[in-house]
């Protein structure tokens, strides 16, 4: 996990190598964590464009979602992430429940 975090920090540092706050954070992490220092020294940079995220929602609990990350070419540094749940999974049921809380009712649709 520490290697993954070091990669993510390195990716951010590559976007803005003059970011003073990030540079200070890297220095602090390097002095306090042998694992971070080793991972940082490996210079292993890889952007994760696909994968699986595990999240915890306070109302529906744990979710396991696949994601794809797409660069927005019109705005440098902007990325669009799309998350999906496996069909029929507990995560999909939880997302459906959340969606139902914001879905308009039939009465709302007829008034429009």
N, C-alpha and C positions, 0 to 999 in steps of 0.2 A: 504494500500500500504506500509506503514511503517513496518508493521509486516512481510510482504513478504520480504522486503529488509533486515530486521534483520535476518530472517531465512537464506537468501542467504549469508549474512556476516558470520553467525554462521557456516554454512556449510564450507565456505572457511577457517575459523579459525580452524575448526576441521581437515582440511587437513594439515595445518602447524601451530600448536599452538605457534611456536616460531618466527613467522613472525613479526618483529618489526614494520614495516610500518602499517600492518593491526591492530596490537595492539594499535598503536597510533591513528589510525582512529577510532577505537571502543571507545577509551577514549574520543576523541573529540566529536563524535556523542552523546555519553552518557551525556556529560556535557552540550551540546547545545540543545538537543531535549528530552523533557519529553516522547513523543510518542516512540522514539527509545529506550530510557532507559527502559520503561515499556515492550516493545516487546522483548528487549534483556534479560531482567530478566525472561521472561516466559520460556526460554530455549526450545523453540519450533523449532525443527530442522526436516526438511522434504525436501528431494530432489525431485524436480519436474521432473519426467521422461516423462510426457505427458502434453499437455495443448494447449493453444492458445496464439500466439504472435501477437501483432498489431505493424506493422512497417510503417514507412513513407519513401518511396523512392523518391528522388528528381525529377526523370523523370516520374514516373507512379503514384505517389501519395500513398494513404494509402493502405496497404495490411493486410489482416487477414489470418494468416496461422496456421494450426494445426502443432504440432511438437511432435516428439518422440525422446527421448534421450537414447542412448545406450552406456554403458561402454565398452571401448576397453580393453579387458583383458590383451593384450600383453604389455600395457604401463599404469601403475598406474596413475590415475588422468586424463587420456585422455578420452574424451567423443565424440561421433559422434551424431550430431543432424540432423534429417531429417525433412524438412518442406514441407507441402503439402497444396495446396489450394483446397477448395471445388469445385468439378466439376461444370462448368457453372457459377461460381461466377465472380464478377468483379476482384477479386484477381487473379483468374486463367487467365483471359484475360490479365491482366497486366504482369504476369509472362511469358505468351506466347509471348507478345510483346518484353519483354526483351530478351527472348531466340532467337527470330527471328533476333535480332541485331548481334548475334554472330554465327548463323548457317551458315555453308558453302553453297555457291550457287551451282547449278548443274554444272556450268562450273568448279568450284573448285574441285568437286568430280570426274569429268572426267579427269582432269589433273593429279590426284594422281596415 
